[in-house]
Amino acid sequence: MARHRELFSRYVRPQWPRLIVLTVLLFGNIAIELIAPLWVSRFIDGVQSGATNSALITIAILFMVFTAARPIVMGIAGYLSEDVGWRSTNRLRTDLVRHCLNLDLSFHRKHTPGELMERVDGDVSELAEFLSFFVFGVVGRALLSVGIIVMAFLVDYRIGLTLLVAAAAVLIILRTTQRLAVPKSQALRAAKADMSSFLEERLGGRETIRANGGRDHLFDEMDGRIGVLVRRTRDAMVASRYSSSLLELMVALSAVAVLALGAYLLPSSSITLGEIYLGYYYTDLLSHSLIVVTMHMEGLQRASAAIRRIGELTAIQPTVVSGPGHEPDRGSLDIEFENVDFGYGGTQRALDGVSFRLAAGQTLGLLGRTGSGKTTIARLICREQDATGGAVRIGGADIRDYSLPQLRGLVTMVTQDVQLLHATLRDNLTFFDDSVSDERLFAALDELQLRKWYESLPDGLDTVLVDGGGSLSAGEAQLVALTRAFLNDPDVVVLDEASSRLDPATERLVEAATGRLLEGRTGVVVAHRLNTVRTLDHIAVLDQGRIQEIGEQTKLSADPTSRFATLLAGGTS
Ligand SMILES: Nc1ncnc2c1ncn2[C@@H]1O[C@H](COP(=O)(O)OP(=O)(O)OP(=O)(O)O)[C@@H](O)[C@H]1O
């Protein structure tokens, strides 16, 4: 409930002027619904008692006025409630995306983008739809139901009592079936989220699956998931239909009870024909109102489940939090690891007591077998994750002292798998920052010796790039990432070299651009090719999360007993 209140006060309350108008319209609509049938009742009694034609016409006109007013009120209210619903949830959607982007990498490794889309879009849309109908669908109809019972008591206390008993029975049925339906709808949504993350992952890996003949296995897995989805959809539907069927049965019984009561009372003149009509009409209206409430109660259940899941997501806090802020002397900065430990959660440590110091403006190549901890060191320098023991310092200050925006300004990482956005080359380079002029982009391309490559692109800076390698080769994507990094003008560069083979021409371009990017900067390169490390000042060889050897590149290569010299002789990293 606390979560519901928090969401309401943060996202719905700011819409209070619209909510006030909605409330006025709501009560206006209830009044219209309750009063309109009174005119019909009076009309029937008027005909029976021989009222004048003009009196009957006046009653008919009043009925028409009330009937015509209803769609107008409902139209305006419908517009406003949609408006309130979507305005509030759009802010929530933006906040959730921001929250997800701020969460640690460890979170993103556990949750696929498909799952997050289901939270950010699926659950929030559920809430938006619910909010749009809530005022009129649930609150409005619930109040109308109370109004109907009061009016029924005014007509005849016995009819009032009949409707009261019917409404009480309906509420008991609702509460009982709700307990049954909520877990079913939760299970259904979980199955949907599982299906979308499964599809996203498998379609993303389509090339590997096709190349390795994994299609049959994929379809087997998919069949299993579809089976779960079908079962859970059926269970959820049955649970929700169960309550409305019981409800309809109750309504039919109430209508029969009211009509039988009228037939019993009419001969003794303790009730008029118009009042019997009114009793029957109110029974029907009550039934419809309660059915609408039930339908939206299903929405309430789904919205409750969505709020719970959104709450669970927002409760997860990043462990990498912004530091108080520290302004180092700009220029290249030194990097120091002091007895750094790191583990990804399992028993094995990815880094175990790693210590080294890289002087400002120097470059260090990290070598070692796969899984030896090279990428982990790179991630710690960018503060994608924090060391579990020891300290990482940049420019003499603990990395956690910098605010995250400060650190992002000081350190830039070029990852192995470059993510291109479906946008122009210009936007991919500037990240949609219009203040970066084309001249600056050309200057950067010139500096990195990429002008020729750039001129080979069909539309220059307006060439539209596609993520997933549709438009550029992996090597060319690296060139975009290197230019992006150069434009950031960082003090420290962390480079996770692409392990895939590049064609010789692109490789030369990547090498030249990398060399220029590292010039005058402190650089750490996760090296997959020995060629790359020959240009670096220092080399560290890692094994099982420990530094086995570290030293100047020239000294190590000249020492035949060093591991680096052995690696060079073997020709592998
Ligand atoms: N996201 C992760 N979750 C759990 N364990 C991980 C994760 N990333 C790396 N590891 C583990 O941490 C250890 C170090 O991995 P790391 O990626 O730093 O090695 P690496 O030397 O960069 O390997 P490669 O050359 O293959 O990229 C390995 O045992 C690896 O299995």
The ligand as an SDF file (V2000), in Angstrom:
LIG
                    3D

 31 33  0  0  0  0  0  0  0  0999 V2000
   29.7700  -11.0700  -15.8340 N   0  0  0  0  0  0  0  0  0  0  0  0
   30.4300  -12.0060  -15.2200 C   0  0  0  0  0  0  0  0  0  0  0  0
   29.8070  -12.7780  -14.3330 N   0  0  0  0  0  0  0  0  0  0  0  0
   30.4650  -13.7540  -13.6740 C   0  0  0  0  0  0  0  0  0  0  0  0
   31.7810  -14.0190  -13.8520 N   0  0  0  0  0  0  0  0  0  0  0  0
   32.4360  -13.2690  -14.7440 C   0  0  0  0  0  0  0  0  0  0  0  0
   31.8120  -12.2230  -15.4800 C   0  0  0  0  0  0  0  0  0  0  0  0
   32.7360  -11.6420  -16.2900 N   0  0  0  0  0  0  0  0  0  0  0  0
   33.8860  -12.3030  -16.0710 C   0  0  0  0  0  0  0  0  0  0  0  0
   33.7030  -13.2660  -15.1510 N   0  0  0  0  0  0  0  0  0  0  0  0
   34.7350  -14.1820  -14.6370 C   0  0  0  0  0  0  0  0  0  0  0  0
   35.7670  -13.4040  -14.0980 O   0  0  0  0  0  0  0  0  0  0  0  0
   37.0150  -13.9200  -14.4650 C   0  0  0  0  0  0  0  0  0  0  0  0
   37.8210  -12.8570  -15.2100 C   0  0  0  0  0  0  0  0  0  0  0  0
   37.1280  -12.5340  -16.4030 O   0  0  0  0  0  0  0  0  0  0  0  0
   37.5900  -11.3770  -17.3910 P   0  0  0  0  0  0  0  0  0  0  0  0
   36.4920  -11.1570  -18.3630 O   0  0  0  0  0  0  0  0  0  0  0  0
   38.0760  -10.2340  -16.6080 O   0  0  0  0  0  0  0  0  0  0  0  0
   38.7980  -12.0990  -18.1240 O   0  0  0  0  0  0  0  0  0  0  0  0
   39.5640  -11.6690  -19.4310 P   0  0  0  0  0  0  0  0  0  0  0  0
   40.9920  -11.9140  -19.1390 O   0  0  0  0  0  0  0  0  0  0  0  0
   39.1880  -10.2960  -19.8510 O   0  0  0  0  0  0  0  0  0  0  0  0
   39.0350  -12.7240  -20.4870 O   0  0  0  0  0  0  0  0  0  0  0  0
   38.8130  -12.5080  -22.0620 P   0  0  0  0  0  0  0  0  0  0  0  0
   40.1500  -12.3720  -22.6660 O   0  0  0  0  0  0  0  0  0  0  0  0
   38.1280  -13.7920  -22.4490 O   0  0  0  0  0  0  0  0  0  0  0  0
   37.9280  -11.3220  -22.2190 O   0  0  0  0  0  0  0  0  0  0  0  0
   36.7220  -15.1640  -15.2920 C   0  0  0  0  0  0  0  0  0  0  0  0
   36.8050  -16.2870  -14.4040 O   0  0  0  0  0  0  0  0  0  0  0  0
   35.3390  -14.9800  -15.7700 C   0  0  0  0  0  0  0  0  0  0  0  0
   34.6850  -16.2080  -15.9160 O   0  0  0  0  0  0  0  0  0  0  0  0
  1  2  1  0
  2  3  1  0
  2  7  2  0
  3  4  2  0
  4  5  1  0
  5  6  2  0
  6  7  1  0
  6 10  1  0
  7  8  1  0
  8  9  2  0
  9 10  1  0
 10 11  1  0
 11 12  1  0
 11 30  1  0
 12 13  1  0
 13 14  1  0
 13 28  1  0
 14 15  1  0
 15 16  1  0
 16 17  2  0
 16 18  1  0
 16 19  1  0
 19 20  1  0
 20 21  2  0
 20 22  1  0
 20 23  1  0
 23 24  1  0
 24 25  2  0
 24 26  1  0
 24 27  1  0
 28 29  1  0
 28 30  1  0
 30 31  1  0
M  END
$$$$
